């Protein structure tokens, strides 16, 4: 099954209702006709596998599942096992070539690569130009020699980071079976690595998230494969001596020794230091650690930076978080390994980034302010993946303010993404269900079976749990959406007047024919400037915010806004387009520019909540895009 069929299948599986061929086509950047033809092919592939795609005139396509177990077997055998498929487009070819070149220690001939991909030499050269741009970010180059071919050369550490990022870390779903997500070593060898890591983490009382564990095993597996091919890391002498003094070096040494005994892979001191760096870069947070003990291991300069971060966030948004000791500690504990990651130019991914940006845009913008403080005070540029994690802590602190402790049935949270997201999930659940549940704590998946279930009534998990447990398990997404909690009907009832407050007929533009993100923003800002609402610097402020992290959140929606508020009051500039355009890495057809008041900054939460309630609803967005008059739009939003 090629990648496009997989994507169509995924969209249909996740959809809460029928999807039209136009909607799917917009998401995949292909025509409706292509989708209709692909669905026919998909239905043939699904024959005798427990499902089919039903078509309903006027509504669209919907996946009908007759046999869930049969379909699951098909997914495991077909959907995720496609490494040998021939790439069908430019993006797939890039991924194929990156894997081919990064995992090979030898030169590859241009002619052979073109034959493998069934493309011309000139097409391949265009693809290689793109690959050179990717490699440049890691200070790597594509060496080309006559009669030999091409080969990636550069610092071994950067080659490994590049392998991790482009071949493995792009998958955001945690998988119980490592062989499903990592094909670099045989499954038996991967289990040796996993068991060696887990044994020593428990021995030294180190707690990391499941995703951090998966990343750590990935890096060790890559290291084993590279060492076997005589590609070794060489640390700078000063860095090596510095790391050898850390606790993580001792743990890494024991892990390396255990792996060597089973796999016969010898780790030099430089390789052990490389492993120790990855241990330092994980979130080494023990939930049972006492506050004073935790503070003692945090540098004073990090504590001061965190205080300044929270102060500036409060100054702009009025969250009243300055005296939240738990937030200050959580941010400090997060920044300590984060600073280490940036010191050694380690890559980090955030599998929840899109969900965080779309569900918690206000907290994400607050985290942007915090990132600016880190840049100013510590000369560290934090990317949007890290900003997403900071946003989780900010959102958690806001939820904590609303928390109301009550007696209730007891549940345990199993969360793959770490303590920060587990706590956010806890506060979100308590905020939503009040005294109906009592969350007694959280654990990682790999530690779940070590828990006692005597005092637990049920489990809420963000990942599938295949093992049979003595208590019920409820699976939810890490970022609680409408599919987990249902629509919050009371919100619009309580805030019925909000749409009238923010939606303005004068600044509503429907069915516009604009072709680029820049055209859209220039048009909106020029209208506001002409009307005297803003000055000529407004567009620059909006574009500056976009350059940090695109505000496209999926579902064909973008919510741009300026870094610095300028307008007298808070309102929306509302734009729909005749056709979707590319906005960052996502298609967009509905744009809501948030014009934030420079005077009254403390009423943004209800506005964001209402906006996300509207824009998260695929059916509502689809209906809004069909509106031709302001009256139609207003009635739909009401």
C-alpha positions as CSV (number, residue, x, y, z in Angstrom):
1,X,0.0,0.0,0.0
2,X,1.6,3.3,-1.1
3,X,1.9,6.3,1.3
4,X,-1.1,8.2,-0.2
5,X,-3.4,5.2,0.3
6,X,-2.2,4.9,3.9
7,X,-2.9,8.6,4.5
8,X,-6.5,8.2,3.1
9,X,-7.0,5.1,5.3
10,X,-5.7,7.0,8.3
11,X,-8.0,10.0,7.7
12,X,-11.0,7.8,7.4
13,X,-10.1,5.8,10.5
14,X,-9.8,9.0,12.6
15,X,-12.8,10.8,11.2
16,X,-15.8,11.3,13.4
17,X,-18.1,11.3,10.3
18,X,-18.1,11.1,6.5
19,X,-15.3,12.9,4.6
20,X,-15.8,14.2,1.1
21,X,-13.3,13.6,-1.7
22,X,-12.6,17.4,-1.7
23,X,-11.8,17.4,2.0
24,X,-9.4,14.4,1.7
25,X,-7.9,15.9,-1.4
26,X,-7.2,19.2,0.3
27,X,-5.4,17.4,3.1
28,X,-3.3,15.4,0.7
29,X,-2.8,18.1,-2.0
30,X,-4.4,16.1,-4.8
31,X,-7.6,16.4,-6.8
32,X,-11.0,14.9,-5.8
33,X,-10.8,12.6,-8.9
34,X,-7.5,11.2,-7.6
35,X,-9.1,10.5,-4.2
36,X,-12.1,8.8,-5.8
37,X,-9.8,6.5,-7.8
38,X,-7.7,5.8,-4.7
39,X,-10.7,4.9,-2.7
40,X,-11.6,2.2,-5.3
41,X,-8.1,0.8,-4.9
42,X,-8.3,1.0,-1.1
43,X,-11.6,-0.9,-1.1
44,X,-9.9,-3.7,-3.1
45,X,-7.1,-3.9,-0.6
46,X,-9.6,-4.1,2.3
47,X,-11.5,-7.0,0.7
48,X,-11.6,-9.9,3.2
49,X,-9.9,-7.8,5.8
50,X,-12.9,-6.9,7.9
51,X,-13.7,-3.4,6.6
52,X,-14.8,-1.3,3.6
53,X,-15.2,2.3,2.6
54,X,-18.8,3.2,2.1
55,X,-19.9,6.1,-0.1
56,X,-22.9,8.3,0.6
57,X,-24.1,10.9,-1.9
58,X,-23.8,14.4,-0.6
59,X,-22.0,13.2,2.6
60,X,-18.8,11.5,1.5
61,X,-16.8,8.4,2.5
62,X,-16.9,6.6,5.7
63,X,-14.9,3.5,7.0
64,X,-17.2,0.7,8.0
65,X,-15.5,-1.9,10.2
66,X,-17.1,-5.4,10.3
67,X,-14.3,-7.3,12.0
68,X,-11.9,-5.2,14.2
69,X,-9.5,-8.1,14.9
70,X,-9.1,-8.9,11.2
71,X,-8.6,-5.2,10.3
72,X,-5.9,-4.9,13.1
73,X,-4.0,-7.8,11.6
74,X,-4.2,-6.1,8.2
75,X,-2.9,-2.8,9.6
76,X,0.0,-4.5,11.2
77,X,1.0,-6.5,8.1
78,X,0.3,-4.0,5.4
79,X,0.0,-0.4,6.6
80,X,3.1,-0.1,8.8
81,X,5.2,-2.6,6.8
82,X,5.9,-0.6,3.7
83,X,9.7,0.0,3.8
84,X,10.2,-2.0,0.6
85,X,7.5,-0.1,-1.4
86,X,8.8,2.0,-4.3
87,X,8.3,5.7,-3.5
88,X,5.6,7.3,-5.5
89,X,6.3,11.0,-5.1
90,X,9.0,13.5,-4.2
91,X,8.5,13.4,-0.5
92,X,8.6,9.6,-0.4
93,X,11.8,9.6,-2.5
94,X,13.5,12.0,-0.2
95,X,12.8,9.7,2.8
96,X,14.0,6.7,0.8
97,X,17.2,8.4,-0.2
98,X,17.9,9.8,3.2
99,X,17.6,6.2,4.7
100,X,19.7,4.8,1.9
101,X,22.5,7.3,2.2
102,X,22.6,7.7,6.0
103,X,22.6,4.0,6.7
104,X,25.3,3.2,4.2
105,X,29.1,3.5,4.9
106,X,29.9,3.1,1.2
107,X,29.4,5.3,-1.8
108,X,26.2,4.8,-3.9
109,X,26.2,5.3,-7.6
110,X,23.8,7.8,-9.2
111,X,22.8,5.4,-11.9
112,X,22.0,2.7,-9.4
113,X,19.8,5.0,-7.3
114,X,17.9,6.3,-10.4
115,X,17.2,2.7,-11.5
116,X,16.0,1.7,-8.0
117,X,13.5,4.6,-8.0
118,X,12.5,4.3,-11.6
119,X,13.2,8.0,-12.2
120,X,15.5,9.9,-14.6
121,X,18.9,11.1,-13.6
122,X,17.8,14.7,-13.8
123,X,14.8,14.0,-11.4
124,X,17.2,12.3,-9.0
125,X,19.6,15.4,-9.1
126,X,16.6,17.6,-8.1
127,X,15.9,15.3,-5.2
128,X,19.6,15.3,-4.1
129,X,19.6,19.1,-4.1
130,X,16.8,18.9,-1.5
131,X,18.7,16.3,0.5
132,X,21.8,18.5,0.6
133,X,19.6,21.3,2.1
134,X,18.5,18.9,4.8
135,X,22.0,17.7,5.6
136,X,23.3,21.2,5.8
137,X,21.2,21.8,8.9
138,X,23.4,19.1,10.6
139,X,26.6,20.4,9.1
140,X,26.8,17.3,6.9
141,X,27.6,17.2,3.2
142,X,26.9,14.9,0.3
143,X,30.3,14.0,-1.1
144,X,30.3,13.1,-4.8
145,X,33.3,11.3,-6.5
146,X,33.6,10.3,-10.2
147,X,33.2,6.5,-10.7
148,X,32.4,6.0,-7.0
149,X,29.1,7.9,-6.4
150,X,27.8,9.8,-3.4
151,X,28.1,9.4,0.3
152,X,27.1,11.4,3.5
153,X,30.2,12.7,5.3
154,X,30.6,14.8,8.4
155,X,30.8,14.6,12.2
156,X,29.6,11.2,13.4
157,X,27.5,12.6,16.2
158,X,25.6,14.8,13.7
159,X,25.1,11.8,11.3
160,X,23.5,9.9,14.2
161,X,21.2,12.7,15.1
162,X,20.2,13.0,11.5
163,X,19.5,9.3,11.3
164,X,17.4,9.5,14.4
165,X,15.4,12.5,13.3
166,X,14.7,11.5,9.7
167,X,14.4,7.7,9.9
168,X,12.8,7.0,13.2
169,X,11.6,10.1,15.2
170,X,9.1,11.3,12.6
171,X,6.8,8.6,13.9
172,X,4.7,10.0,16.7
173,X,2.9,6.9,17.9
174,X,4.4,4.9,20.7
175,X,4.4,1.2,19.8
176,X,4.6,-1.7,22.2
177,X,6.5,-3.9,19.7
178,X,9.8,-2.2,19.0
179,X,10.2,-4.0,15.7
180,X,7.2,-2.0,14.5
181,X,9.1,1.3,14.8
182,X,12.7,0.4,14.5
183,X,14.1,-1.9,11.8
184,X,17.8,-1.0,12.3
185,X,18.6,-4.1,14.4
186,X,16.9,-7.5,14.8
187,X,14.1,-7.6,17.3
188,X,16.1,-9.9,19.6
189,X,19.0,-7.4,19.8
190,X,16.5,-4.5,20.4
191,X,15.1,-6.4,23.4
192,X,18.6,-6.9,24.8
193,X,19.1,-3.1,24.6
194,X,15.7,-2.4,26.1
195,X,16.2,-4.8,29.0
196,X,19.7,-3.4,29.7
197,X,18.4,0.1,29.8
198,X,15.3,-0.6,31.9
199,X,17.4,-2.7,34.4
200,X,19.9,0.1,35.0
201,X,17.3,2.9,35.0
202,X,15.4,1.1,37.8
203,X,18.7,0.2,39.6
204,X,19.6,3.9,39.8
205,X,16.0,5.1,40.4
206,X,15.8,7.1,37.2
207,X,12.3,7.9,35.8
208,X,11.9,8.9,32.2
209,X,8.9,9.0,29.9
210,X,8.0,6.2,27.5
211,X,8.8,8.5,24.6
212,X,12.2,9.4,26.1
213,X,12.8,5.6,26.6
214,X,12.0,4.9,23.0
215,X,14.3,7.7,21.9
216,X,17.1,6.4,24.1
217,X,16.8,2.8,22.7
218,X,16.7,4.3,19.2
219,X,20.0,6.2,19.7
220,X,21.7,3.1,21.3
221,X,20.6,0.9,18.4
222,X,21.9,3.4,15.9
223,X,25.2,3.6,17.9
224,X,25.5,-0.3,17.8
225,X,25.0,-0.4,14.1
226,X,27.5,2.5,13.4
227,X,30.1,1.0,15.8
228,X,29.9,-2.3,13.9
229,X,30.7,-0.5,10.7
230,X,33.7,1.2,12.4
231,X,32.0,4.6,12.6
232,X,32.8,5.9,16.1
233,X,32.0,9.2,17.9
234,X,34.9,11.3,19.0
235,X,34.2,13.8,21.8
236,X,36.0,17.0,22.4
237,X,38.5,16.3,25.3
238,X,37.0,19.0,27.5
239,X,33.5,17.7,27.0
240,X,34.6,14.1,27.6
241,X,36.2,15.0,31.0
242,X,33.2,17.0,32.0
243,X,30.7,14.2,31.2
244,X,32.9,11.5,32.9
245,X,32.2,13.3,36.2
246,X,28.4,13.0,35.9
247,X,26.2,10.3,37.4
248,X,24.8,9.6,33.9
249,X,28.3,8.4,32.8
250,X,28.3,5.7,35.4
251,X,24.8,4.6,34.4
252,X,25.8,4.7,30.7
253,X,28.9,2.6,31.4
254,X,26.8,-0.1,33.1
255,X,24.3,-0.1,30.2
256,X,27.2,-0.4,27.6
257,X,28.8,-3.2,29.6
258,X,25.5,-5.2,29.6
259,X,25.0,-4.7,25.9
260,X,28.6,-5.7,25.1
261,X,28.2,-9.0,27.0
262,X,25.1,-10.0,25.0
263,X,25.8,-8.3,21.6
264,X,29.6,-8.1,21.5
265,X,29.6,-4.4,20.7
266,X,32.4,-2.6,22.4
267,X,31.7,1.0,23.6
268,X,34.7,3.3,23.9
269,X,34.8,6.0,26.6
270,X,33.8,8.4,23.8
271,X,30.8,6.2,23.0
272,X,29.8,5.9,26.6
273,X,30.0,9.7,27.0
274,X,27.7,10.0,23.9
275,X,25.2,7.6,25.6
276,X,25.5,9.7,28.9
277,X,24.6,12.8,27.0
278,X,21.3,11.2,25.9
279,X,20.6,10.2,29.5
280,X,21.2,13.8,30.5
281,X,18.9,15.0,27.8
282,X,15.9,13.0,28.9
283,X,13.5,14.2,31.5
284,X,15.1,12.7,34.7
285,X,12.1,13.5,36.9
286,X,11.1,11.3,39.8
287,X,7.5,12.2,40.8
288,X,8.2,11.3,44.4
289,X,11.2,13.6,44.7
290,X,10.7,16.3,47.5
291,X,10.7,19.9,46.3
292,X,13.7,21.0,48.4
293,X,15.7,18.0,47.2
294,X,14.8,18.8,43.6
295,X,15.6,22.5,43.9
296,X,19.0,21.6,45.3
297,X,20.0,20.0,41.9
298,X,18.8,23.0,39.8
299,X,21.3,25.7,39.0
300,X,20.5,29.2,40.4
301,X,20.7,30.7,37.0
302,X,18.0,28.4,35.7
303,X,15.8,29.2,38.7
304,X,16.2,33.0,38.0
305,X,15.4,32.5,34.3
306,X,12.3,30.6,35.1
307,X,11.1,33.3,37.6
308,X,11.6,35.9,34.8
309,X,9.7,33.7,32.3
310,X,6.7,33.4,34.5
311,X,6.8,37.1,35.5
312,X,6.7,38.2,31.8
313,X,3.9,35.7,31.0
314,X,1.9,37.1,33.9
315,X,2.6,40.7,32.8
316,X,1.2,40.0,29.4
317,X,-1.6,37.5,30.1
318,X,-2.5,38.0,33.8
319,X,-2.5,34.3,34.6
320,X,-1.4,35.0,38.2
321,X,1.2,32.2,38.1
322,X,4.2,34.1,39.7
323,X,3.7,32.4,43.1
324,X,2.9,28.9,41.7
325,X,5.8,27.0,43.3
326,X,4.9,23.8,41.5
327,X,5.1,25.5,38.1
328,X,8.4,27.2,38.9
329,X,9.8,23.8,39.9
330,X,8.4,22.0,36.9
331,X,9.8,24.5,34.5
332,X,13.2,24.4,36.2
333,X,13.3,20.6,36.1
334,X,12.4,20.8,32.4
335,X,14.9,23.4,31.4
336,X,17.9,21.6,33.1
337,X,18.0,18.7,30.6
338,X,16.7,21.0,27.8
339,X,19.7,23.3,28.1
340,X,22.0,20.3,28.0
341,X,20.3,19.1,24.8
342,X,21.0,22.4,23.1
343,X,24.5,22.5,24.4
344,X,25.3,19.3,22.5
345,X,23.0,20.2,19.5
346,X,20.8,17.3,20.2
347,X,17.5,17.0,18.3
348,X,14.2,16.7,20.1
349,X,10.8,15.9,18.9
350,X,7.4,16.6,20.4
351,X,4.8,14.1,19.1
352,X,2.0,16.2,20.6
353,X,3.1,19.5,19.0
354,X,0.2,19.9,16.5
355,X,-2.3,19.0,19.2
356,X,-0.8,21.4,21.7
357,X,-0.8,24.3,19.2
358,X,-4.4,23.6,18.1
359,X,-5.9,22.9,21.6
360,X,-3.8,25.3,23.8
361,X,-2.9,28.3,21.5
362,X,-2.9,30.7,24.4
363,X,-0.5,28.7,26.5
364,X,1.6,28.1,23.4
365,X,1.9,31.9,22.9
366,X,2.7,32.3,26.6
367,X,5.5,29.7,26.2
368,X,6.8,31.7,23.3
369,X,7.4,34.6,25.7
370,X,9.2,32.2,28.0
371,X,11.4,31.0,25.2
372,X,12.4,34.6,24.4
373,X,13.5,35.0,28.0
374,X,15.7,31.9,27.7
375,X,17.2,33.2,24.5
376,X,18.0,36.6,26.2
377,X,19.4,35.3,29.4
378,X,21.1,32.0,28.3
379,X,21.7,32.6,24.6
380,X,19.8,29.4,23.8
381,X,17.4,29.4,20.9
382,X,14.5,27.1,21.7
383,X,12.5,25.6,18.8
384,X,8.8,25.0,18.6
385,X,9.1,21.4,19.8
386,X,10.5,22.5,23.1
387,X,8.1,25.4,23.3
388,X,5.3,22.9,23.0
389,X,6.5,21.2,26.2
390,X,6.8,24.5,28.0
391,X,3.2,25.2,26.9
392,X,2.0,22.0,28.6
393,X,3.4,23.2,31.9
394,X,1.7,26.6,31.5
395,X,-1.6,25.0,30.7
396,X,-1.2,22.6,33.6
397,X,-0.7,25.5,36.0
398,X,-3.9,27.2,34.7
399,X,-5.8,23.9,35.2
400,X,-4.4,23.6,38.7
401,X,-5.9,26.9,39.6
402,X,-9.4,25.5,38.8
403,X,-8.8,22.2,40.6
404,X,-11.2,21.1,43.2
405,X,-10.3,18.1,45.4
406,X,-13.2,15.7,46.1
407,X,-13.6,12.1,47.0
408,X,-14.3,9.9,44.0
409,X,-13.6,6.5,42.3
410,X,-9.9,6.1,42.0
411,X,-8.0,5.9,38.7
412,X,-4.4,5.7,37.5
413,X,-3.1,7.6,34.5
414,X,-0.7,5.8,32.0
415,X,0.9,8.5,29.8
416,X,3.7,8.0,27.2
417,X,4.8,11.5,27.0
418,X,6.2,12.2,30.5
419,X,5.2,13.8,33.8
420,X,4.2,17.2,32.4
421,X,1.6,15.8,30.0
422,X,0.4,13.3,32.6
423,X,-0.3,16.1,35.1
424,X,-2.0,18.2,32.4
425,X,-4.2,15.2,31.6
426,X,-5.0,14.8,35.3
427,X,-6.1,18.4,35.7
428,X,-8.1,18.4,32.5
429,X,-10.0,15.3,33.6
430,X,-10.6,16.7,37.1
431,X,-11.7,20.0,35.6
432,X,-14.1,18.3,33.2
433,X,-15.5,15.6,35.6
434,X,-15.2,17.4,38.9
435,X,-15.9,15.1,41.8
436,X,-16.7,12.1,39.6
437,X,-13.1,10.9,39.5
438,X,-10.1,10.9,41.9
439,X,-6.8,10.5,40.1
440,X,-4.3,9.0,42.5
441,X,-1.2,9.3,40.2
442,X,0.5,8.4,36.9
443,X,3.0,5.9,35.6
444,X,4.9,5.0,32.4
445,X,3.8,2.1,30.4
446,X,7.0,0.2,31.0
447,X,6.4,0.4,34.8
448,X,2.7,-0.4,34.7
449,X,2.9,-4.1,35.7
450,X,5.0,-3.1,38.7
451,X,2.0,-1.2,40.1
452,X,-0.4,-2.6,42.7
453,X,-4.0,-2.5,41.4
454,X,-5.6,-3.1,44.9
455,X,-6.4,0.6,45.4
456,X,-7.3,1.5,41.8
457,X,-10.8,1.3,40.3
458,X,-9.8,1.9,36.6
459,X,-7.0,3.1,34.3
460,X,-7.0,6.0,31.9
461,X,-4.3,5.5,29.3
462,X,-3.0,7.5,26.3
463,X,-1.7,4.4,24.6
464,X,-3.2,1.0,23.8
465,X,-2.7,-1.6,26.6
466,X,-2.9,-5.1,25.1
467,X,-2.1,-7.0,28.3
468,X,-5.1,-8.1,30.3
469,X,-5.4,-6.2,33.6
470,X,-7.6,-6.9,36.6
471,X,-9.3,-3.5,36.3
472,X,-10.9,-1.6,33.3
473,X,-8.8,0.5,30.9
474,X,-10.1,3.6,29.1
475,X,-7.9,4.9,26.3
476,X,-7.9,8.6,25.5
477,X,-5.7,11.0,23.5
478,X,-3.0,12.9,25.5
479,X,-4.6,16.2,24.4
480,X,-8.2,15.7,25.4
481,X,-10.4,16.5,22.4
482,X,-14.1,16.3,21.6
483,X,-13.8,12.6,20.7
484,X,-12.7,11.8,24.3
485,X,-15.0,14.1,26.3
486,X,-17.9,14.9,24.0
487,X,-18.9,18.3,22.9
488,X,-19.0,20.9,25.7
489,X,-22.5,22.1,25.0
490,X,-22.7,24.3,28.1
491,X,-19.8,26.4,26.9
492,X,-21.6,28.1,24.0
493,X,-24.7,28.4,26.2
494,X,-22.8,30.3,28.8
495,X,-20.9,32.3,26.3
496,X,-23.6,32.9,23.7
497,X,-22.7,36.5,23.4
498,X,-19.0,35.9,22.7
499,X,-19.4,35.4,18.9
500,X,-21.1,38.8,18.7
501,X,-18.3,40.4,20.7
502,X,-15.5,39.1,18.5
503,X,-17.1,38.7,15.0
504,X,-17.3,41.9,13.0
505,X,-19.1,42.3,9.7
506,X,-16.7,45.0,8.6
507,X,-13.7,42.7,9.0
508,X,-15.3,39.5,7.6
509,X,-14.2,38.5,4.1
510,X,-15.7,35.5,2.5
511,X,-14.7,33.5,-0.6
512,X,-11.6,35.5,-1.3
513,X,-9.3,34.6,-4.2
514,X,-5.8,34.8,-2.6
515,X,-3.0,32.5,-3.4
516,X,-0.3,32.7,-0.6
517,X,-0.1,33.2,3.1
518,X,1.7,36.5,2.6
519,X,-1.1,37.8,0.3
520,X,-3.7,36.9,2.9
521,X,-1.9,38.6,5.8
522,X,-1.1,41.6,3.7
523,X,-4.7,42.0,2.7
524,X,-6.1,41.7,6.2
525,X,-3.5,44.0,7.8
526,X,-3.9,46.6,5.1
527,X,-7.7,46.7,5.7
528,X,-7.1,47.3,9.4
529,X,-4.4,49.9,8.7
530,X,-6.7,51.8,6.2
531,X,-9.4,51.8,8.9
532,X,-7.0,53.3,11.4
533,X,-7.2,50.2,13.7
534,X,-3.4,49.6,13.4
535,X,-0.3,51.2,12.1
536,X,2.1,50.0,9.3
537,X,4.1,47.8,11.8
538,X,1.2,45.5,12.4
539,X,1.9,43.2,9.4
540,X,5.5,42.9,10.4
541,X,4.5,41.8,13.9
542,X,2.1,39.2,12.5
543,X,4.8,37.8,10.1
544,X,7.3,37.8,13.0
545,X,5.0,35.6,15.0
546,X,4.6,33.3,12.0
547,X,8.3,32.9,11.6
548,X,8.6,31.5,15.1
549,X,6.0,28.8,14.5
550,X,3.3,28.6,11.8
551,X,-0.2,29.1,13.2
552,X,-1.8,26.5,10.9
553,X,-3.4,23.9,13.1
554,X,-4.9,21.4,10.7
555,X,-8.6,21.1,9.7
556,X,-7.9,23.8,7.0
557,X,-7.6,26.5,9.7
558,X,-4.9,29.1,10.6
559,X,-5.1,31.5,13.5
560,X,-2.4,34.2,12.9
561,X,-1.9,37.0,15.4
562,X,0.8,39.7,16.2
563,X,3.6,39.2,18.7
564,X,2.7,42.6,20.2
565,X,-1.0,43.6,20.7
566,X,-1.9,46.9,19.0
567,X,-5.7,47.3,18.7
568,X,-8.0,49.1,21.1
569,X,-10.2,46.1,21.7
570,X,-10.1,42.3,20.9
571,X,-11.9,41.1,17.8
572,X,-11.4,38.8,14.8
573,X,-10.6,39.4,11.1
574,X,-12.4,36.4,9.5
575,X,-11.4,35.2,6.0
576,X,-12.4,32.2,3.9
577,X,-10.8,31.4,0.6
578,X,-12.1,29.9,-2.6
579,X,-9.3,27.3,-2.6
580,X,-6.9,26.0,0.0
581,X,-3.3,27.3,0.1
582,X,-0.2,26.1,1.7
583,X,0.5,27.6,5.2
584,X,3.6,26.1,6.7
585,X,3.2,22.4,6.3
586,X,-0.6,22.3,6.2
587,X,-3.3,23.4,3.7
588,X,-5.5,26.3,4.9
589,X,-8.8,27.7,3.7
590,X,-10.1,29.5,6.8
591,X,-8.1,32.2,8.5
592,X,-9.0,34.0,11.7
593,X,-6.6,36.9,12.5
594,X,-6.7,37.5,16.3
595,X,-6.6,41.3,16.9
596,X,-5.7,41.4,20.6
597,X,-6.4,44.5,22.7
598,X,-3.3,46.3,24.0
599,X,-5.1,47.4,27.1
600,X,-7.4,44.6,28.3
601,X,-5.2,41.4,28.1
602,X,-6.9,39.3,30.7
603,X,-10.0,38.0,29.0
604,X,-8.4,35.9,26.3
605,X,-9.1,32.4,27.7
606,X,-12.9,32.4,27.0
607,X,-12.2,33.8,23.5
608,X,-9.7,31.1,22.7
609,X,-11.9,28.4,24.1
610,X,-14.9,29.5,21.9
611,X,-12.7,29.8,18.8
612,X,-11.2,26.4,19.2
613,X,-14.6,24.9,19.9
614,X,-15.7,26.3,16.5
615,X,-12.6,25.5,14.5
616,X,-12.0,22.0,15.9
617,X,-15.4,20.9,14.4
618,X,-14.8,19.6,10.9
619,X,-18.4,19.8,9.9
620,X,-18.7,23.4,11.1
621,X,-15.5,24.4,9.2
622,X,-16.9,22.8,6.1
623,X,-20.1,24.7,6.4
624,X,-18.3,28.0,7.2
625,X,-16.3,27.6,4.0
626,X,-19.5,27.4,2.0
627,X,-20.9,30.7,3.4
628,X,-21.4,33.5,1.0
629,X,-22.8,36.2,3.3
630,X,-22.1,37.5,6.8
631,X,-25.6,36.6,8.0
632,X,-25.0,32.9,7.1
633,X,-21.7,32.9,8.9
634,X,-23.2,34.5,12.0
635,X,-26.0,32.0,12.2
636,X,-23.7,29.0,11.8
637,X,-21.4,30.2,14.6
638,X,-24.3,30.9,16.9
